[in-house]
Amino acid sequence: MVARFCLAGLALAVSVQGSSAAAVQVRPYPSKLVLEDFFRGPLRAEGVFFNTRDGSRRGIEVAMRGRWDGRTLTLREDFVYSDGERDRKTWRFTKTGDGVYVGTREDVIGTADVRQDGDAVKLSYTARVRTAAGSSYDIRFADLLRKTGPRAVINTADLSWLFFPVGKAELRIRRAR
């Protein structure tokens, strides 16, 4: 039940077609990912959430639009899930140093820790995820974003609840041409 709704909490997110997120091999691109450069303007993403408890999958498509004001990247994400559910989330990543950001979003508890790690970007945060039945769970996200081409990023995420793994997600993000 938690896994079905965990994707609503995934923002900078992930595409596997026929394989689990854990099986994805990412070939790194030779330049580092800079959030405010890559996520400016329109982007499209598609991916999957894999429930590690029952083996189910849920597809995702995301239309994104990012705006950089010189200090904060605002990234609006419009999600459409394979079961027809729709959702909108808006990230705000405020740059606090070279490759270091503080992230906020409407469902994130506190702030997200966002850091450059070599050529990749890591996000760590907890989001309150609501179920269709009205209950909610605080789900821990550990995201890794890695550039795979000049216009492509892959975002993989491990999700846990009370230290128990509940899911994995993968999203392939592409800049508009």
HUZI-V779068 format. One line per field, one symbol per residue. ss: DSSP state (a for helix, b for strand, c for the rest). phi: phi as a letter, one per 30 degrees, with the letter a starting at -180 (. if undefined). psi: psi as a letter, one per 30 degrees, with the letter a starting at -180 (. if undefined). Layout:
# HUZI-V779068
ss->???
phi->???
psi->???
This chain:
# HUZI-V779068
ss->caaaaaaaacccccccccccaaacccccccccccaaaaccbbbbbbbbbbbcccccbbbbbbbbbbbbcccbbbbbbbbbbccccbbbbbbbbbbbbccbbbbbcccbcccbbbbbbccbbbbbbbbbbbcccccbbbbbbbbbbbbbbccbbbbbbbbbbccbbbbbbbbbbbbcc
phi->.ddecddeddcdcb.cbjbdddddcccdcdcddcedddcdidbbbbaaccdddbidbbdbbbcbbcbccjbbccbcbccbcdcjdbabbbdbccdcadibbccbaecddibcdbbdbidcbcbbacbdcccddjdbbccdcbcbcbdcadbbbcccbccbbhicdbabbbbccbddd
psi->eeeefefffkdia.jkjglleffkkkjkkgklkjefeegkaklkllakkjjfefglljlkkkklkkkkgfekkkjkkjkklfgfkllkkjkjjkkfajgklkkllfgkjblkkkkkjbflkkkklkkjkklfffllkjkkkjkkkkkflfgkkkjkkkklkhgkkflklkkjkkkk.
